[in-house]
């Protein structure tokens, strides 16, 4: 197996990110029916469904960095082999059936 050093120096942006140039900062008042602060999953889906329900809405998304900058762009989920509760705690608060999913045979 060969080691690709290039993979260890990737930028802290998603692989799908493509530079489009910086937009100018918002220094003036703007009119909007709905202003959404944050261009992550929640903000984008909110805008999507608002416009799907009423395409005449003037929806503005305000994002400090770029769309998908935070956890939304880097897969905000995490996986760990360490369950944050002891098996004893799980055993007290559930039946044997769900608990068995968290222990190895």
Secondary structure by P-SEA (a helix, b strand, c coil): cccccccccccccccccccccccccccbbbbbccccccccaaaaaaaaaaaaaccccbbbbbbcccccccccccccbbbbccccccaaaaaacccaaaaaaaccc
